[in-house]
Amino acid sequence: MKTINKRKTITICSSVAFYKDIVEISKRLRKLGFKVLVPSTVFKMEKEGNFDVEKHKTWFRNKNDYKKKTRLINEHFKKVIKADAILVINKEKKGIQGYIGGNTLMEMSLAYYFKKKIFIWNDVGSDLTIEEEIRGLNPIFINQNLSRLKP
């Protein structure tokens, strides 16, 4: 007889600049009982002990590596679709509080389209140029309180 895994799955999305934070947050989510999916680059960075963004974004140095970026986007989209919800990690970046970039907005839009709950780590400020689009997806801002996600 096949057993059914009743644990909720949450996919973490964020700028690569916050991947070090994802390591700790994913551990905390697992302790709360979630199955956690993260961008594959997180594991590579953690294994190497190197969270230097520029080292991993090779397409800025070699335009032929954009195929790698495409592969990473496709991989993570599948994780967003597979999950029950997504958690967007957004912190200060480039002087912008609650930074969310274009790639993360694409993942949020996909989650919205597939009717997944969208949780966001911190609020976003009006200095973020895509604030309107983010708020239009009706996310739940958790203010770094993971207990708001309990399955």
ZADO-1210 file (C-alpha; in nm, 4 decimals, padded with zeros to 6 digits):
<atoms>
<atom x="00.0000" y="00.0000" z="00.0000" code="MET" pos="1"/>
<atom x="00.1294" y="00.3425" z="-00.0961" code="LYS" pos="2"/>
<atom x="00.1643" y="00.5978" z="00.1837" code="THR" pos="3"/>
<atom x="00.0708" y="00.9572" z="00.1252" code="ILE" pos="4"/>
<atom x="00.3075" y="01.2293" z="00.2404" code="ASN" pos="5"/>
<atom x="00.0878" y="01.4870" z="00.4100" code="LYS" pos="6"/>
<atom x="00.3663" y="01.7372" z="00.4703" code="ARG" pos="7"/>
<atom x="00.3129" y="02.0674" z="00.2948" code="LYS" pos="8"/>
<atom x="00.5750" y="02.1666" z="00.0408" code="THR" pos="9"/>
<atom x="00.7084" y="02.5193" z="00.0322" code="ILE" pos="10"/>
<atom x="00.9450" y="02.6549" z="-00.2317" code="THR" pos="11"/>
<atom x="01.1768" y="02.9369" z="-00.1322" code="ILE" pos="12"/>
<atom x="01.2383" y="03.2120" z="-00.3877" code="CYS" pos="13"/>
<atom x="01.4786" y="03.5043" z="-00.3636" code="SER" pos="14"/>
<atom x="01.7585" y="03.7013" z="-00.5147" code="SER" pos="15"/>
<atom x="02.0877" y="03.5085" z="-00.5241" code="VAL" pos="16"/>
<atom x="02.2160" y="03.7711" z="-00.2799" code="ALA" pos="17"/>
<atom x="01.9999" y="03.6072" z="-00.0098" code="PHE" pos="18"/>
<atom x="02.0916" y="03.2420" z="-00.0751" code="TYR" pos="19"/>
<atom x="02.3007" y="03.2209" z="00.2425" code="LYS" pos="20"/>
<atom x="01.9862" y="03.3147" z="00.4371" code="ASP" pos="21"/>
<atom x="01.7925" y="03.0403" z="00.2588" code="ILE" pos="22"/>
<atom x="02.0168" y="02.7745" z="00.4148" code="VAL" pos="23"/>
<atom x="01.9145" y="02.8718" z="00.7693" code="GLU" pos="24"/>
<atom x="01.5492" y="02.9476" z="00.6878" code="ILE" pos="25"/>
<atom x="01.5039" y="02.6126" z="00.5098" code="SER" pos="26"/>
<atom x="01.6355" y="02.4302" z="00.8190" code="LYS" pos="27"/>
<atom x="01.3854" y="02.6162" z="01.0352" code="ARG" pos="28"/>
<atom x="01.1009" y="02.5317" z="00.7959" code="LEU" pos="29"/>
<atom x="01.1922" y="02.1618" z="00.8011" code="ARG" pos="30"/>
<atom x="01.1755" y="02.1694" z="01.1823" code="LYS" pos="31"/>
<atom x="00.8231" y="02.3083" z="01.1475" code="LEU" pos="32"/>
<atom x="00.7318" y="02.0057" z="00.9355" code="GLY" pos="33"/>
<atom x="00.7575" y="02.1406" z="00.5828" code="PHE" pos="34"/>
<atom x="00.9143" y="01.9774" z="00.2824" code="LYS" pos="35"/>
<atom x="01.1334" y="02.2567" z="00.1451" code="VAL" pos="36"/>
<atom x="01.2466" y="02.3165" z="-00.2129" code="LEU" pos="37"/>
<atom x="01.5189" y="02.5714" z="-00.2850" code="VAL" pos="38"/>
<atom x="01.7095" y="02.6930" z="-00.5905" code="PRO" pos="39"/>
<atom x="01.9718" y="02.4339" z="-00.6877" code="SER" pos="40"/>
<atom x="02.2496" y="02.6920" z="-00.6691" code="THR" pos="41"/>
<atom x="02.1924" y="02.7161" z="-00.2919" code="VAL" pos="42"/>
<atom x="02.3302" y="02.3629" z="-00.2473" code="PHE" pos="43"/>
<atom x="02.6304" y="02.4359" z="-00.4681" code="LYS" pos="44"/>
<atom x="02.7107" y="02.7566" z="-00.2805" code="MET" pos="45"/>
<atom x="02.6667" y="02.5894" z="00.0579" code="GLU" pos="46"/>
<atom x="02.8857" y="02.2925" z="-00.0387" code="LYS" pos="47"/>
<atom x="03.1603" y="02.5250" z="-00.1629" code="GLU" pos="48"/>
<atom x="03.1166" y="02.7594" z="00.1343" code="GLY" pos="49"/>
<atom x="03.1106" y="03.0416" z="-00.1181" code="ASN" pos="50"/>
<atom x="02.8051" y="03.2650" z="-00.1487" code="PHE" pos="51"/>
<atom x="02.9732" y="03.5118" z="-00.3854" code="ASP" pos="52"/>
<atom x="02.7022" y="03.6056" z="-00.6346" code="VAL" pos="53"/>
<atom x="02.9383" y="03.7111" z="-00.9131" code="GLU" pos="54"/>
<atom x="03.1152" y="03.3741" z="-00.9115" code="LYS" pos="55"/>
<atom x="02.7895" y="03.1942" z="-00.9874" code="HIS" pos="56"/>
<atom x="02.6388" y="03.4398" z="-01.2369" code="LYS" pos="57"/>
<atom x="02.8816" y="03.3428" z="-01.5104" code="THR" pos="58"/>
<atom x="02.6538" y="03.4743" z="-01.7867" code="TRP" pos="59"/>
<atom x="02.7680" y="03.8289" z="-01.7032" code="PHE" pos="60"/>
<atom x="03.1201" y="03.7297" z="-01.8089" code="ARG" pos="61"/>
<atom x="03.0253" y="03.4849" z="-02.0832" code="ASN" pos="62"/>
<atom x="02.7047" y="03.5541" z="-02.2771" code="LYS" pos="63"/>
<atom x="02.6961" y="03.1889" z="-02.3912" code="ASN" pos="64"/>
<atom x="02.6215" y="03.0958" z="-02.0291" code="ASP" pos="65"/>
<atom x="02.2712" y="03.2434" z="-02.0512" code="TYR" pos="66"/>
<atom x="02.1651" y="02.8871" z="-02.1367" code="LYS" pos="67"/>
<atom x="02.2675" y="02.8050" z="-01.7775" code="LYS" pos="68"/>
<atom x="02.0439" y="03.0876" z="-01.6522" code="LYS" pos="69"/>
<atom x="01.7578" y="02.9489" z="-01.8644" code="THR" pos="70"/>
<atom x="01.8094" y="02.6011" z="-01.7159" code="ARG" pos="71"/>
<atom x="01.8055" y="02.7423" z="-01.3605" code="LEU" pos="72"/>
<atom x="01.4840" y="02.9358" z="-01.4322" code="ILE" pos="73"/>
<atom x="01.3152" y="02.6238" z="-01.5704" code="ASN" pos="74"/>
<atom x="01.4297" y="02.4106" z="-01.2753" code="GLU" pos="75"/>
<atom x="01.2957" y="02.6549" z="-01.0210" code="HIS" pos="76"/>
<atom x="00.9672" y="02.7107" z="-01.2046" code="PHE" pos="77"/>
<atom x="00.9044" y="02.3358" z="-01.1694" code="LYS" pos="78"/>
<atom x="00.9636" y="02.3650" z="-00.7941" code="LYS" pos="79"/>
<atom x="00.7195" y="02.6567" z="-00.7701" code="VAL" pos="80"/>
<atom x="00.4517" y="02.4555" z="-00.9527" code="ILE" pos="81"/>
<atom x="00.5144" y="02.1474" z="-00.7352" code="LYS" pos="82"/>
<atom x="00.4812" y="02.3373" z="-00.4058" code="ALA" pos="83"/>
<atom x="00.1748" y="02.4201" z="-00.1999" code="ASP" pos="84"/>
<atom x="00.3119" y="02.7703" z="-00.1405" code="ALA" pos="85"/>
<atom x="00.6183" y="02.9859" z="-00.1943" code="ILE" pos="86"/>
<atom x="00.8160" y="03.1909" z="00.0540" code="LEU" pos="87"/>
<atom x="00.9943" y="03.4929" z="-00.0894" code="VAL" pos="88"/>
<atom x="01.3007" y="03.5988" z="00.1065" code="ILE" pos="89"/>
<atom x="01.3462" y="03.9717" z="00.0621" code="ASN" pos="90"/>
<atom x="01.5923" y="04.1831" z="00.2523" code="LYS" pos="91"/>
<atom x="01.7810" y="04.5052" z="00.1920" code="GLU" pos="92"/>
<atom x="01.9779" y="04.5109" z="-00.1332" code="LYS" pos="93"/>
<atom x="02.1219" y="04.8044" z="-00.3234" code="LYS" pos="94"/>
<atom x="01.9786" y="05.0380" z="-00.0580" code="GLY" pos="95"/>
<atom x="01.6251" y="04.9075" z="-00.1205" code="ILE" pos="96"/>
<atom x="01.4388" y="04.7595" z="00.1752" code="GLN" pos="97"/>
<atom x="01.2505" y="04.4365" z="00.0992" code="GLY" pos="98"/>
<atom x="01.4203" y="04.3950" z="-00.2381" code="TYR" pos="99"/>
<atom x="01.2525" y="04.1649" z="-00.4896" code="ILE" pos="100"/>
<atom x="01.4030" y="04.1388" z="-00.8375" code="GLY" pos="101"/>
<atom x="01.2689" y="04.0472" z="-01.1765" code="GLY" pos="102"/>
<atom x="01.3350" y="03.6747" z="-01.1556" code="ASN" pos="103"/>
<atom x="01.1603" y="03.6449" z="-00.8189" code="THR" pos="104"/>
<atom x="00.8661" y="03.8446" z="-00.9516" code="LEU" pos="105"/>
<atom x="00.8405" y="03.5934" z="-01.2390" code="MET" pos="106"/>
<atom x="00.8303" y="03.3085" z="-00.9831" code="GLU" pos="107"/>
<atom x="00.5677" y="03.4914" z="-00.7787" code="MET" pos="108"/>
<atom x="00.3572" y="03.5430" z="-01.0925" code="SER" pos="109"/>
<atom x="00.3810" y="03.1730" z="-01.1715" code="LEU" pos="110"/>
<atom x="00.2751" y="03.0859" z="-00.8166" code="ALA" pos="111"/>
<atom x="-00.0159" y="03.3278" z="-00.8430" code="TYR" pos="112"/>
<atom x="-00.1268" y="03.1793" z="-01.1746" code="TYR" pos="113"/>
<atom x="-00.1178" y="02.8269" z="-01.0274" code="PHE" pos="114"/>
<atom x="-00.3104" y="02.9477" z="-00.7186" code="LYS" pos="115"/>
<atom x="-00.0277" y="02.8902" z="-00.4706" code="LYS" pos="116"/>
<atom x="-00.0077" y="03.0928" z="-00.1505" code="LYS" pos="117"/>
<atom x="00.2614" y="03.3566" z="-00.1667" code="ILE" pos="118"/>
<atom x="00.4351" y="03.4450" z="00.1585" code="PHE" pos="119"/>
<atom x="00.6897" y="03.7260" z="00.1764" code="ILE" pos="120"/>
<atom x="00.9578" y="03.7505" z="00.4481" code="TRP" pos="121"/>
<atom x="00.9533" y="04.1330" z="00.4842" code="ASN" pos="122"/>
<atom x="00.7279" y="04.4101" z="00.3634" code="ASP" pos="123"/>
<atom x="00.8262" y="04.5956" z="00.0477" code="VAL" pos="124"/>
<atom x="00.8754" y="04.9685" z="00.0310" code="GLY" pos="125"/>
<atom x="00.7523" y="05.2249" z="-00.2147" code="SER" pos="126"/>
<atom x="01.1095" y="05.2668" z="-00.3433" code="ASP" pos="127"/>
<atom x="01.0820" y="04.9227" z="-00.5041" code="LEU" pos="128"/>
<atom x="00.9776" y="04.9897" z="-00.8648" code="THR" pos="129"/>
<atom x="00.7650" y="04.6722" z="-00.8830" code="ILE" pos="130"/>
<atom x="00.5775" y="04.7307" z="-00.5550" code="GLU" pos="131"/>
<atom x="00.2451" y="04.7652" z="-00.7379" code="GLU" pos="132"/>
<atom x="00.2862" y="04.4307" z="-00.9154" code="GLU" pos="133"/>
<atom x="00.3934" y="04.2548" z="-00.5955" code="ILE" pos="134"/>
<atom x="00.0996" y="04.3847" z="-00.3928" code="ARG" pos="135"/>
<atom x="-00.1342" y="04.2990" z="-00.6832" code="GLY" pos="136"/>
<atom x="-00.0498" y="03.9294" z="-00.6349" code="LEU" pos="137"/>
<atom x="-00.2088" y="03.9463" z="-00.2857" code="ASN" pos="138"/>
<atom x="00.0861" y="03.8054" z="-00.0907" code="PRO" pos="139"/>
<atom x="00.0917" y="03.7471" z="00.2827" code="ILE" pos="140"/>
<atom x="00.3698" y="03.9421" z="00.4529" code="PHE" pos="141"/>
<atom x="00.4978" y="03.7354" z="00.7470" code="ILE" pos="142"/>
<atom x="00.7496" y="03.9818" z="00.8937" code="ASN" pos="143"/>
<atom x="01.0074" y="03.7040" z="00.9451" code="GLN" pos="144"/>
<atom x="00.7582" y="03.5018" z="01.1543" code="ASN" pos="145"/>
<atom x="00.7714" y="03.1431" z="01.0211" code="LEU" pos="146"/>
<atom x="00.4994" y="03.0335" z="01.2636" code="SER" pos="147"/>
<atom x="00.2551" y="03.2073" z="01.0291" code="ARG" pos="148"/>
<atom x="00.3273" y="02.9263" z="00.7802" code="LEU" pos="149"/>
<atom x="00.2566" y="02.6276" z="01.0035" code="LYS" pos="150"/>
<atom x="00.1096" y="02.3417" z="00.8032" code="PRO" pos="151"/>
</atoms>
